[in-house]
């Protein structure tokens, strides 16, 4: 595969070079051709396709699917631009200076620093990926990944607006989210192995102008994270338009099941962290602690995030990191809720 | 997917976002406040597509080895999951699904919540209220200031399993994924045939009649209908008053 390219390939973490025989078979049908054919086919079959999608379930599914994407894409683009800027314009030495040398101290500092990234979880995954590639200790980058979507001012304000009668909810959310983020960072320091993380790609910006590197990074991240975002949006749409809502009512009656049910709901719904407070507020039949769990779990781990983490950090990592985060987030939320709410 | 195809997908995706943001299409999916962000994202995606195409072209032009799309040397393929980005394109451009309607409304419980306070109503004359506003006043203010007045509200029609008619407006905080219905039951001179999802402007009077939502037990007030006429779908189909 390495025969042809003169300049080193760009930082293409997920772009595994295809094994030669398979690649040769794929070559004949190159992707622009496939894309054009696909577009033509869909345009020609517009009528039947619309007919098939006319059922109310399908329409509602499509609306939620498109809505999640239209709502998340701007934030994804914001995160991608930021991560490209970090990757191209910020020298690695900056982070070495900004973060404490001791990784155990760097974790809480990075966790608190999450407060400055105004956006939702779609933005934090590419940024955390860029931090790891820039030599930030993974534990600190993970603490940032988990805390940023939950504790930034926009999200906390939305929480305050959604719970006008329970201002302690905002504090509880901040405390619980920071605790989980730091705990996960320290846990990674203790148990994490670098081989679980997808190896950061070679340093690939030499031989390219900064412009080329910047736009290359933006393109790569949008294609990559965007694809996984589509997976998450499909899951959220399925839950919203296919699963009966009456199930929720039964779940709310038992306190233990209520917490677990809302944690599970946060994972499958994959709502943007800027909006989840309003959804939590509307789940009035559930206890405040259960709703706090919803608010802590959602920004840290949901289907969309899991898919995006798989894309950025690799499957081996996501398969271990996600369940650990989920368990820890539930435990910490219940404890925080017990103490504060 | 090679770079040329990626460039094409990014371009069309950006164009679709711009199209949605420049028309009222985006209001079917997200809150009005997201418009600048949607437009900015569209511009960035198009810029990325153009930059990709430009560097690809220059790369080839300078003869630094064969470019992509020439058979050999596709080192830069994105994973297959990128192909999924084609789905929202078709959904947004070809289908442009409608705003959430009676199907979602009837399978979700009413989300009526008590507001901080209710603005004072004008002392007399007919009233034109938002559907959620009427429902809130009817339930939590026990119809104070509403009794005996002619009230007009707008929403779409929905029928529950037993065929009972409701007028519904979906309230939205961020995007359609978090949209929740506010329902008002219709009683009195309801049109004999109601088309679900059809938008209606209903005029009537306050009644103390109430019912409980069969999905979540939430309160549903009623309106004693005197007249109902079909109206076109409003500019913003969702109720966004909860954003403020």
Interface residues (C-beta under 8 A of the other chain):
Chain A: X1 X2 X3 X4 X5 X6 X7 X9 X10 X12 X14 X15 X16 X17 X18 X23 X27 X30 X31 X32 X34 X35 X38 X42 X43 X46 X49 X50 X53 X56 X57 X59 X60 X62 X63 X64 X65 X66 X67 X68 X69 X70 X71 X73 X74 X75 X76 X77 X78 X81 X162 X164 X211 X212 X215 X216 X218 X219 X220 X222 X223 X224 X226 X227 X228 X230 X231 X233 X236 X237 X240 X241 X244 X245 X246 X248 X249 X269 X271 X272 X274 X275 X276 X278 X279 X281 X282 X284 X285 X311
Chain B: X1 X2 X3 X4 X5 X6 X7 X8 X9 X10 X13 X17 X20 X26 X28 X29 X30 X34 X37 X38 X40 X41 X44 X45 X47 X48 X51 X52 X55 X64 X65 X66 X69 X71 X72 X73 X74 X75 X76 X77 X78 X79 X81 X82 X83 X84 X85 X86 X87 X88 X90 X91 X92 X94 X95 X97 X98 X99 X100 X101 X102 X103 X104 X107 X108 X109 X111 X113 X116 X173 X174 X175 X176 X177 X178 X180 X215 X216 X217 X242
